[in-house]
Amino acid sequence: MKKYHLEFKLQAVNTYLEGADSIRKIAKKYKISKSMLHRWIVRYQIHGVAGLQESYTNYSVEFKMDVLNYMREMGASIEEATAVFN
């Protein structure tokens, strides 16, 4: 998977948040998938800039179980859980 710089992600997200165009058109402009752009937007709205920064962390078993339990109890998708738990 290609890694994108923080500045690139912020530019794409801000273009959407400014109301310049639809997710589809912005994704096409930046040559990324609609789902990726949507994921960045949601993460930014929930966590701010920190939600767009990459983190390479090993997660504990307890954390993983919290995420899975949240998904089961809330009926959340992987994308929704990813956004909530960053």
N, C-alpha and C positions, 0 to 999 in steps of 0.2 A: 504494500500500500504506500502511496506517495505521501510524504510529510509536507505539510504546508506551514509556512512561517506565520507567526502571530499577526504580523502586520497585514498579511494577505487575508487572513480570516476576518480581522477587524474591518478591513476595507469592504469585503463582501457583505458582512453583517450590517455595517452602517449604511451601505447602499440600500439594503432592504428596509431598514428601520426608518430611513429618510422618506420612504414611500415612493422612491424613484421608479420602481417597476415591480413586477411579480417575481416570485421565487424562480419560476421557470426561466424567465428572461435573464435574471441576474446569474443564475447557475450557468446558463449558456454563455453569457458574457465572460464569466471567470473560468469557464471550461471545467466545471465540477458538477457532480450529480445534485439533483434537487434534494435528495434525502440528506446528503452531507451538509448542504447549506442550511436546511431546516434544522438539523441537529446542532449546528453552530449557533443558530439564532436562539434556539431554546436554551442551550447552555449559557449563552451570554445573558439572556433575560433572567435566568435563575441565579447565576453565579458571577456575573460581570466578566471582566477580562480574565479572571482566574479560570473560568470555565472553558476558555479557549486555549489555555496553556497546556502543553503536553506534560504528563507526569508518568514516569516509569517506576511504578511502585509495585512491590509484592504485597498483595492483600492478605490479611489474616483470614482464617477459616470463619471466625465470628463475623467479620465484615461481609464475607461472601454469603453467609447464611442470612444476614440482615437484608441484603439485597434480594435474595431469592424469596424470603418471607414477604417482603414488601410487594414483590411482583405477584405472588400468589394471592395475598390478602387484598391488594388494590386492583388486581386484574391488569396490572401495568405491563406494557411491552418492554422489550429490552431497551429500546431507545428512550422511553419515558424513565425507566429506572436509571439508565446511564445519566440522563440529565439531572435527575434528583440527587443522585449520589456522586455526581461529577467523576 
